[in-house]
Amino acid sequence: MKRLLMLALLLATADAASQPARLITVTQCYDLAREHYPLVKRYGLIDMTEAYNVANASKGLLPQLAVNAKATYQSDVTTLPFDVARLAALMPDLSIPTVSRDQYQLTAELSQLLWDGGNIGAAKDLSRSQADVERKQLDAELYALNERVNQVYFGCLLHDEMLRQNALLKKGLEVNAGRLSAMLGNGLANTSDLEALEVELLNVGQRDIELNAGRRAYLAVLCALTGLGGEDSLTLDIPNVPGVRAATINRPELRALDAQAEMFDVQRRQVEAGLMPRLGLFVQGGYGRPGLNMLEDSFEPFYIAGVRLSWNVGRLYTSKNDRLRIEANRNSVGLQRETFLFNTSLQIIRHNAEIDKINSLLEADGDILRLRASLRRAAEAKLDNGVIAVADLIRELNSEDIARQNAATHRIQLLAAFFNLMHTTNE
């Protein structure tokens, strides 16, 4: 049983080791985060709502059927303009009709719109414009994911660099520990010197544990954002530093504001269309007492057909205020656009200043690394000659390691600063 368990463990380990590493780029993470984010499903809902609203507006061109019924009691009815009693006395055979005060009517009217002044077309355009505004606003919301991807992606790259530098320090300590072991065998070194290097190796091991834990945390967040699986097989690509800095602003927030401005144009056209009269055909059929003949006090069928022109002049009272309200909303969008461009320009200035600072630091890093490497090699030569203490060598090794870490940090920070600038401008 023990042999079987060991064999299964070895096979599982070999299978995990044989899985090819997947190289993922930051731009792929942008696309995956957008596709994986739950809010992306709202695009389908916006399309459905737009289709329903446009279809409902188009149904205004279909024939419209209205059914009405009423029963009334009147305080007075139509009478003949002469003395009915005297006429009846003179002409006994004459029947004088009278109208009942209780009246009943059931009607059905079929109407067909011929021209509405552009109301239906404006309503359809407004539905499309509102849907376009929602899509552009959703684009802006999803675009904000790129900033979150940048944070975790370059955070993970920074941990990768720190792990590589930690491995170099470990290798240097192990090489010098081997030298001390040989010197200890020849009686040229003390046991405490070797133990000092072993303590440093243990410290390096602890730092390795911390860095691996931090990298796993960043990678877990990145996988949660993008929907990627198999964290152990993921390798993050280190992008090249862009050669040109973006200067123009092409953010989706601007397109959302432009869509709002276009929607206000459609609203203005809708207000103007609402001032136009409506022309249509109609046919009405009914049954009631009385019918069209008011003097026939019996239930009779009837029908009416014709052309109808209607004009709601009450909208003239509010049309001016409606236009002013729409113009005020347009001006508000203009102020939002101006404010957004101003704040974004400030961010661009800050990112450019950060890039200039890191470039200056990287220029100095090269000289510092060269000098630190020279000092470390000199310390190792002195150790071989027995003219330097191990503590001094450890100090030089740590100083060189700090210089390498600073240079690696600055390289990743430069990449992050460039991609943050690209996110700010969307160029």
C-alpha positions as CSV (number, residue, x, y, z in Angstrom):
1,M,0.0,0.0,0.0
2,K,2.8,2.4,0.9
3,R,4.5,1.7,-2.5
4,L,1.2,2.3,-4.3
5,L,0.7,5.6,-2.5
6,M,4.3,6.7,-3.2
7,L,3.8,5.8,-6.9
8,A,0.6,7.7,-7.1
9,L,2.2,10.7,-5.5
10,L,5.2,10.6,-7.9
11,L,2.8,10.3,-10.9
12,A,0.8,13.3,-9.7
13,T,3.9,15.3,-9.2
14,A,5.2,14.4,-12.6
15,D,1.9,15.2,-14.2
16,A,1.8,18.6,-12.6
17,A,5.4,19.3,-13.6
18,S,4.7,18.2,-17.2
19,Q,1.9,20.8,-17.6
20,P,3.1,23.5,-20.0
21,A,3.3,27.0,-18.6
22,R,0.7,29.4,-20.1
23,L,2.1,32.8,-21.0
24,I,-0.4,35.6,-20.4
25,T,0.0,39.2,-21.5
26,V,-1.5,42.2,-19.8
27,T,-3.7,43.0,-22.8
28,Q,-5.1,39.5,-22.7
29,C,-5.9,40.1,-19.1
30,Y,-7.8,43.3,-20.0
31,D,-10.0,41.4,-22.5
32,L,-10.6,38.4,-20.1
33,A,-11.5,40.7,-17.2
34,R,-14.0,42.5,-19.4
35,E,-15.6,39.2,-20.6
36,H,-15.6,37.6,-17.1
37,Y,-17.1,40.6,-15.2
38,P,-20.8,40.0,-14.4
39,L,-21.8,43.5,-15.5
40,V,-21.0,42.6,-19.1
41,K,-24.3,40.7,-19.3
42,R,-26.0,44.1,-19.1
43,Y,-25.2,44.7,-22.8
44,G,-27.8,42.0,-23.7
45,L,-30.4,43.6,-21.4
46,I,-29.8,47.0,-23.0
47,D,-30.3,45.5,-26.5
48,M,-33.5,43.8,-25.4
49,T,-34.9,47.0,-23.9
50,E,-34.0,49.0,-27.0
51,A,-35.8,46.4,-29.2
52,Y,-38.9,46.5,-27.1
53,N,-39.1,50.3,-26.9
54,V,-38.6,50.7,-30.7
55,A,-41.1,48.0,-31.4
56,N,-43.7,49.6,-29.1
57,A,-43.1,53.0,-30.7
58,S,-43.6,51.4,-34.2
59,K,-46.9,50.0,-33.2
60,G,-48.3,53.5,-33.2
61,L,-48.6,53.2,-37.0
62,L,-50.8,50.1,-36.7
63,P,-54.6,50.5,-36.8
64,Q,-55.9,51.3,-33.3
65,L,-59.2,49.8,-31.9
66,A,-61.1,51.4,-29.1
67,V,-64.3,50.1,-27.5
68,N,-66.5,52.3,-25.3
69,A,-69.8,51.7,-23.5
70,K,-71.9,54.1,-21.4
71,A,-75.3,54.4,-19.7
72,T,-76.6,57.8,-18.7
73,Y,-79.6,59.5,-17.3
74,Q,-80.3,63.1,-18.4
75,S,-82.1,65.9,-16.6
76,D,-83.6,67.0,-19.9
77,V,-83.9,65.7,-23.5
78,T,-84.6,67.2,-26.9
79,T,-88.2,68.3,-27.5
80,L,-90.0,69.7,-30.5
81,P,-90.3,73.5,-30.6
82,F,-94.1,73.7,-30.6
83,D,-97.1,72.8,-28.4
84,V,-97.3,69.0,-28.6
85,A,-100.6,68.7,-26.8
86,R,-102.4,71.1,-29.0
87,L,-101.0,69.5,-32.1
88,A,-102.1,66.1,-30.9
89,A,-105.7,67.5,-30.3
90,L,-105.8,68.8,-33.9
91,M,-104.3,65.6,-35.4
92,P,-105.3,62.6,-33.3
93,D,-103.6,60.1,-35.7
94,L,-100.2,61.9,-35.5
95,S,-97.6,60.1,-33.3
96,I,-95.2,62.5,-31.6
97,P,-91.9,60.9,-30.7
98,T,-90.3,61.4,-27.3
99,V,-86.8,60.7,-26.1
100,S,-86.1,58.7,-23.0
101,R,-84.0,60.3,-20.3
102,D,-82.1,57.1,-19.8
103,Q,-79.8,56.5,-22.7
104,Y,-77.3,53.6,-23.6
105,Q,-74.5,53.4,-26.1
106,L,-71.9,50.8,-27.1
107,T,-69.3,51.9,-29.7
108,A,-66.2,50.5,-31.4
109,E,-63.8,52.8,-33.2
110,L,-61.0,51.8,-35.6
111,S,-58.5,54.5,-36.4
112,Q,-55.5,54.7,-38.7
113,L,-52.8,57.3,-38.3
114,L,-51.7,59.0,-41.5
115,W,-49.3,61.6,-40.3
116,D,-48.2,62.5,-36.7
117,G,-45.7,65.2,-37.4
118,G,-42.7,62.9,-36.7
119,N,-43.7,61.9,-33.1
120,I,-43.3,58.2,-33.6
121,G,-40.0,58.6,-35.5
122,A,-38.7,60.8,-32.7
123,A,-39.8,58.3,-30.1
124,K,-37.9,55.5,-31.9
125,D,-34.8,57.7,-32.2
126,L,-34.9,58.6,-28.5
127,S,-35.1,54.9,-27.6
128,R,-32.0,54.1,-29.7
129,S,-30.2,57.2,-28.3
130,Q,-30.9,56.2,-24.7
131,A,-29.7,52.7,-25.4
132,D,-26.5,54.1,-26.9
133,V,-25.9,56.3,-23.9
134,E,-26.3,53.2,-21.6
135,R,-23.9,51.2,-23.7
136,K,-21.3,54.0,-23.6
137,Q,-21.7,54.4,-19.9
138,L,-21.2,50.6,-19.5
139,D,-18.1,50.8,-21.7
140,A,-16.7,53.4,-19.2
141,E,-17.5,51.2,-16.2
142,L,-15.9,48.2,-17.7
143,Y,-12.9,50.2,-18.8
144,A,-12.2,50.9,-15.1
145,L,-11.3,47.2,-14.8
146,N,-8.0,47.9,-16.7
147,E,-6.7,49.9,-13.8
148,R,-7.4,47.1,-11.3
149,V,-5.8,44.6,-13.7
150,N,-2.7,46.9,-13.8
151,Q,-2.4,46.9,-10.1
152,V,-2.4,43.1,-9.6
153,Y,-0.6,42.3,-12.8
154,F,2.4,44.5,-12.1
155,G,2.3,43.7,-8.4
156,C,2.7,40.1,-9.4
157,L,5.6,41.0,-11.8
158,L,7.3,42.9,-9.0
159,H,7.1,39.8,-6.7
160,D,8.6,37.7,-9.6
161,E,11.5,40.2,-9.8
162,M,12.1,40.1,-6.1
163,L,12.1,36.3,-6.1
164,R,14.7,36.3,-8.8
165,Q,16.9,38.8,-6.9
166,N,16.4,36.7,-3.8
167,A,17.6,33.6,-5.7
168,L,20.8,35.5,-6.8
169,L,21.5,36.4,-3.1
170,K,21.0,32.9,-2.1
171,K,23.3,31.6,-4.7
172,G,26.0,34.1,-3.6
173,L,25.7,33.1,0.0
174,E,25.9,29.4,-0.9
175,V,29.1,30.0,-3.0
176,N,30.7,31.8,-0.1
177,A,29.5,29.3,2.4
178,G,31.3,26.6,0.3
179,R,34.4,28.7,0.4
180,L,34.2,29.0,4.1
181,S,33.7,25.3,4.5
182,A,36.9,24.7,2.6
183,M,38.7,27.2,4.6
184,L,37.3,25.8,7.8
185,G,38.7,22.3,6.8
186,N,42.1,24.0,6.3
187,G,41.9,25.8,9.6
188,L,41.7,29.2,8.0
189,A,38.2,30.1,9.2
190,N,36.0,29.8,12.3
191,T,32.8,27.8,12.8
192,S,31.1,31.1,13.8
193,D,31.9,32.6,10.4
194,L,30.1,29.7,8.6
195,E,27.2,29.9,11.0
196,A,26.8,33.6,10.2
197,L,26.4,32.8,6.5
198,E,23.9,30.0,7.4
199,V,21.8,32.5,9.4
200,E,21.8,34.8,6.3
201,L,20.7,31.8,4.2
202,L,17.8,31.1,6.6
203,N,16.8,34.8,6.4
204,V,16.8,34.5,2.6
205,G,14.6,31.4,2.9
206,Q,12.1,33.3,5.1
207,R,12.0,36.1,2.6
208,D,11.4,33.6,-0.2
209,I,8.4,32.3,1.7
210,E,7.0,35.8,2.2
211,L,7.5,36.7,-1.5
212,N,5.9,33.5,-2.8
213,A,2.9,34.1,-0.5
214,G,2.5,37.6,-1.8
215,R,2.8,36.5,-5.4
216,R,0.2,33.8,-4.9
217,A,-2.2,36.4,-3.4
218,Y,-1.7,38.8,-6.3
219,L,-2.1,35.9,-8.8
220,A,-5.3,34.7,-7.1
221,V,-6.9,38.1,-7.4
222,L,-5.8,38.3,-11.1
223,C,-7.3,34.9,-11.8
224,A,-10.5,36.0,-10.0
225,L,-10.7,39.1,-12.2
226,T,-10.0,37.3,-15.5
227,G,-11.6,33.9,-14.8
228,L,-8.3,32.1,-15.5
229,G,-7.6,28.8,-13.8
230,G,-4.5,26.8,-13.1
231,E,-2.6,29.5,-11.2
232,D,0.5,27.3,-10.9
233,S,0.9,27.0,-14.6
234,L,0.5,30.8,-15.4
235,T,3.5,32.8,-16.5
236,L,3.1,36.6,-16.8
237,D,4.7,38.3,-19.8
238,I,6.9,41.3,-19.1
239,P,5.8,43.9,-21.7
240,N,8.2,46.2,-23.4
241,V,8.5,49.8,-22.4
242,P,6.4,51.8,-24.9
243,G,8.6,54.0,-27.0
244,V,6.2,56.9,-27.3
245,R,4.1,58.5,-24.5
246,A,0.5,59.0,-25.3
247,A,-0.7,62.6,-25.2
248,T,-4.2,62.7,-26.5
249,I,-7.2,61.6,-24.4
250,N,-9.5,59.0,-25.9
251,R,-11.4,57.7,-22.9
252,P,-14.8,55.9,-23.2
253,E,-16.1,58.4,-20.6
254,L,-15.9,61.1,-23.4
255,R,-17.8,59.0,-25.8
256,A,-20.5,58.5,-23.1
257,L,-20.8,62.2,-22.7
258,D,-21.0,62.7,-26.5
259,A,-23.8,60.2,-26.6
260,Q,-25.7,62.1,-23.9
261,A,-25.3,65.3,-26.0
262,E,-26.7,63.5,-29.0
263,M,-29.6,62.3,-27.0
264,F,-30.5,65.9,-26.1
265,D,-30.6,66.7,-29.8
266,V,-33.2,63.9,-30.2
267,Q,-35.2,65.1,-27.3
268,R,-35.3,68.6,-28.9
269,R,-36.6,67.1,-32.1
270,Q,-39.2,65.2,-30.1
271,V,-40.4,68.5,-28.5
272,E,-40.7,70.0,-32.0
273,A,-42.6,67.0,-33.3
274,G,-45.0,67.2,-30.4
275,L,-46.2,70.7,-31.6
276,M,-47.4,69.2,-34.9
277,P,-51.0,68.2,-35.6
278,R,-52.1,64.6,-36.2
279,L,-54.1,63.4,-39.2
280,G,-55.8,60.1,-39.5
281,L,-58.8,58.1,-40.7
282,F,-61.4,56.5,-38.5
283,V,-64.6,54.4,-38.7
284,Q,-66.9,54.1,-35.7
285,G,-69.7,51.6,-35.3
286,G,-72.2,51.3,-32.5
287,Y,-75.5,50.3,-31.0
288,G,-77.6,52.3,-28.6
289,R,-80.7,54.2,-27.7
290,P,-81.0,56.6,-29.3
291,G,-78.9,56.0,-32.4
292,L,-77.9,58.8,-34.8
293,N,-81.5,59.8,-35.0
294,M,-82.1,61.5,-31.7
295,L,-85.9,61.4,-32.1
296,E,-86.0,57.7,-32.6
297,D,-86.4,56.3,-29.0
298,S,-85.3,52.8,-29.7
299,F,-82.1,50.7,-29.9
300,E,-80.5,51.2,-33.3
301,P,-77.2,50.3,-34.9
302,F,-75.1,53.1,-36.5
303,Y,-71.7,53.9,-38.0
304,I,-69.6,57.0,-38.8
305,A,-66.5,57.2,-41.0
306,G,-64.3,60.1,-41.8
307,V,-61.0,62.0,-41.5
308,R,-59.8,63.4,-38.2
309,L,-57.3,66.3,-37.6
310,S,-56.3,66.9,-34.0
311,W,-53.8,69.4,-32.7
312,N,-52.9,69.7,-29.0
313,V,-52.1,73.4,-28.7
314,G,-51.5,73.0,-25.0
315,R,-47.9,71.9,-25.8
316,L,-47.2,75.4,-27.0
317,Y,-47.4,76.6,-23.4
318,T,-44.5,74.3,-22.3
319,S,-42.4,74.0,-25.5
320,K,-40.1,77.0,-24.6
321,N,-39.4,75.7,-21.2
322,D,-38.8,72.2,-22.6
323,R,-36.2,73.6,-25.0
324,L,-34.5,75.6,-22.2
325,R,-34.4,72.5,-20.0
326,I,-32.8,70.4,-22.7
327,E,-30.3,73.2,-23.3
328,A,-29.5,73.4,-19.6
329,N,-28.9,69.6,-19.6
330,R,-26.6,69.9,-22.6
331,N,-24.6,72.7,-20.9
332,S,-24.3,70.4,-17.8
333,V,-22.8,67.6,-20.0
334,G,-20.4,70.2,-21.5
335,L,-19.2,71.1,-18.0
336,Q,-18.8,67.4,-17.1
337,R,-16.7,66.9,-20.2
338,E,-14.6,70.0,-19.4
339,T,-14.1,68.8,-15.8
340,F,-13.2,65.3,-16.9
341,L,-10.6,66.6,-19.4
342,F,-9.1,68.9,-16.8
343,N,-8.8,66.1,-14.2
344,T,-7.4,63.7,-16.7
345,S,-4.8,66.2,-17.9
346,L,-3.6,66.5,-14.3
347,Q,-3.3,62.7,-14.1
348,I,-1.2,62.7,-17.3
349,I,1.1,65.4,-15.8
350,R,1.5,63.3,-12.7
351,H,2.2,60.1,-14.7
352,N,4.8,61.8,-16.9
353,A,6.6,63.2,-13.8
354,E,6.6,59.7,-12.3
355,I,8.1,58.3,-15.5
356,D,10.8,61.0,-15.7
357,K,11.7,60.3,-12.0
358,I,12.0,56.5,-12.5
359,N,14.1,57.0,-15.7
360,S,16.5,59.1,-13.7
361,L,16.6,56.5,-10.9
362,L,17.3,53.7,-13.5
363,E,20.2,55.6,-14.9
364,A,21.8,55.8,-11.4
365,D,20.9,52.1,-10.8
366,G,23.4,51.0,-13.5
367,D,26.3,52.8,-11.9
368,I,25.3,51.6,-8.4
369,L,25.1,48.0,-9.5
370,R,28.4,48.1,-11.2
371,L,30.1,49.6,-8.1
372,R,28.4,47.2,-5.7
373,A,29.4,44.2,-7.7
374,S,33.0,45.5,-7.7
375,L,33.0,45.9,-4.0
376,R,31.5,42.5,-3.5
377,R,34.2,40.8,-5.6
378,A,36.9,42.7,-3.7
379,A,35.4,41.5,-0.4
380,E,35.4,37.9,-1.7
381,A,39.0,38.2,-2.7
382,K,39.9,39.6,0.7
383,L,38.1,36.7,2.3
384,D,40.2,34.2,0.3
385,N,43.3,36.0,1.6
386,G,41.9,36.1,5.2
387,V,42.1,39.9,5.4
388,I,38.4,40.6,5.9
389,A,35.8,39.5,8.4
390,V,32.7,37.5,7.3
391,A,30.4,40.2,8.6
392,D,32.0,42.7,6.2
393,L,31.4,40.2,3.3
394,I,27.8,39.7,4.4
395,R,27.3,43.5,4.4
396,E,28.6,43.8,0.9
397,L,26.4,40.9,-0.3
398,N,23.3,42.5,1.2
399,S,24.2,45.9,-0.2
400,E,24.5,44.5,-3.7
401,D,21.2,42.6,-3.2
402,I,19.5,45.9,-2.1
403,A,20.9,47.6,-5.2
404,R,19.6,44.8,-7.5
405,Q,16.2,44.9,-5.7
406,N,16.0,48.7,-6.2
407,A,16.8,48.4,-9.9
408,A,14.3,45.6,-10.4
409,T,11.7,47.6,-8.5
410,H,12.3,50.6,-10.7
411,R,12.0,48.6,-13.9
412,I,8.6,47.3,-12.9
413,Q,7.5,50.7,-11.6
414,L,8.5,52.2,-14.9
415,L,6.3,49.6,-16.8
416,A,3.4,50.2,-14.4
417,A,3.8,54.0,-14.8
418,F,3.7,53.7,-18.6
419,F,0.6,51.4,-18.5
420,N,-1.1,53.7,-16.1
421,L,-0.5,56.6,-18.5
422,M,-1.9,54.5,-21.3
423,H,-4.9,53.7,-19.2
424,T,-5.4,57.4,-18.4
425,T,-5.3,58.4,-22.1
426,N,-6.6,55.1,-23.7
427,E,-4.1,55.5,-26.5
